[in-house]
Amino acid sequence: TADEQGVVKLFEQCAPSVAYITTETVQRNLFGAELGQGAGSGFVWDGNGHVVTNYHVVENARRVFVQLDAGQPIEAEPVGGAPEYDLAVVRLLKPPAGLRPLPLGTSKDLKVGQAVFAIGNPFGLQRTLTRGIVSALDRELPTTDYREVLGVIQTDAAINPGNSGGPLLDSAGRLVGVNSAIR
């Protein structure tokens, strides 16, 4: 159908801008320290190799790797973070040519019932697309440091572990939010 063709086109245009992020962490325990791993999603912000993700995806990371398309993981370094908003920016150390940032939309005029799409890497499965609607606006989301992120978009699009940091898109494929949590 025309609706399905529109969704396929949205995915084909936006998916190359979605990143699979893996991290290495050092976890201290009674016996010293051991390496841990984490994973999440992100998206290309600009042609200079900046990738946006959730703060909790890269928090305490010793090393960060970003995989775009079917390419090899590229090492990245954290360059900014706002734990109070659960947002972080990493920069690819060797950005490939042809990075495609997602077009920006706006969340200030979203309406309950509007269609939205989430692309991410749940459970380590690369690039999945889920579809839903804006279920509510102006929700509050607790963060790990006992603060709350205000103005959160609630959606019924499936958001699972690993989707964190991926884009929430409107039906035109524009960025309107960052997927953060399942609740």
HELIX and SHEET records of a PDB file:
HELIX    1   1 ALA A    2  CYS A   14  1                                  13    
HELIX    2   2 ALA A   15  SER A   17  5                                   3    
HELIX    3   3 TYR A   55  VAL A   58  1                                   4    
HELIX    4   4 PRO A   83  TYR A   85  5                                   3    
HELIX    5   5 PRO A  122  GLY A  124  5                                   3    
SHEET    1   A 7 VAL A  18  ASN A  29  0                                        
SHEET    2   A 7 GLY A  32  VAL A  44 -1                                        
SHEET    3   A 7 HIS A  50  THR A  53 -1                                        
SHEET    4   A 7 LEU A  87  LEU A  92 -1                                        
SHEET    5   A 7 ILE A  74  ALA A  82 -1                                        
SHEET    6   A 7 ALA A  61  LEU A  68 -1                                        
SHEET    7   A 7 VAL A  18  ASN A  29 -1                                        
SHEET    1   B 5 GLU A 148  THR A 155  0                                        
SHEET    2   B 5 THR A 128  PRO A 142 -1                                        
SHEET    3   B 5 ALA A 115  GLY A 120 -1                                        
SHEET    4   B 5 PRO A 167  ASP A 170 -1                                        
SHEET    5   B 5 LEU A 175  VAL A 178 -1                                        
END                                                                             
